[in-house]
Amino acid sequence: MELVGVDIGGSNLKAGKIVNGKIEKKSMKSVSKNATYNQVLNDLFACIDEVITPNTKRIGIGVPSIVDISKGIAYDVQNIPAWKLVPLKELIEERYGILVYLNNDANCFALGEKIYGKGLPYKNFVGLSLGTGIGMGIIINDSLYSGVLCGAGEIGMVSYKESIIENYASSFFFIRKYGLHPIEVFERAEKGEAKSIIAFQDFGFHLAEAIKTILYLYAPEAILIGGSISKAYKYFQESLQTNLKSFPYKKQIENLKIEVSTNQGSPILGAAALCLQEKN
């Protein structure tokens, strides 16, 4: 079956044509925080237009927001201020005339890893997407757990220090503290710049604090890390692991697996997989 998977991120819109579980064609459009409601919607249409064909049967979409699956509405989309209430299912179905399925974008990442990636061996794991923000998807007993309005796993909104976790375990940390996008920090670290390497070590400490909270709540077998910042894992792995040693339940840490996704298409594949879930 030919499907289209869409990943709506805080910085980019991505779509892919999926045939037999493989991405055959991709498209991407950038998202401006200052874009209007219709500008973002038209960019989304343009992104889908580049990959959809007459053979496409269904479209799955991951959105960085809480989502009413039954009504197909996305609320308060993160990092797209103009999208407060978007009847996305209705709008996309009207344009393309095929069924559309929605869920939270981090849930789609976790689902993509479960079906196509490093989540295959685990019955219970958490997927962490580190990018513009921090997103979390939860797999329990081999099934995606979304919660009410797909609101389960909003780890970034948990209080931390004087703010919230998202401001310390996502791109906001580097922008707020160093005035640089994490991609720039990564490029500088690759050139051996000490300050940038220290920045990632600092980031790893804070990410470990987020993971401790996850361990207290869910005690997963594994944490799978994805998103653009995951490419710099080698620079924050040591500080993350060092801080996790202070977790009080030592046996849990001994058994915990932390892996980095090697499938950059997991969010798109997971979005497409929404179309195939039995509950749909």
Protein Blocks (a to p, Z undefined) as FASTA:
>chain_A
ZZddddddfkbccddddeehiafbdcdddddfkbcfklmmmmmmmmmmmmgcfklmbdcd
dddddddfknopaehiehilklmbccfklmmmmmnopacddddfklmmmmmmmmmmmmlm
pmbdcdddddfbccddddeehiacebjhhlgoilmlpcehjlcfklmmcfklmmmmnopa
fklmmmmmmnopaklmmmmmmmmmmmmmmmmmmmmmnopabdcdedjklmmmmmmmmmmm
mmmmmpmblmlmmmpccdddfbfklmmmmmmmmmmgmkZZ
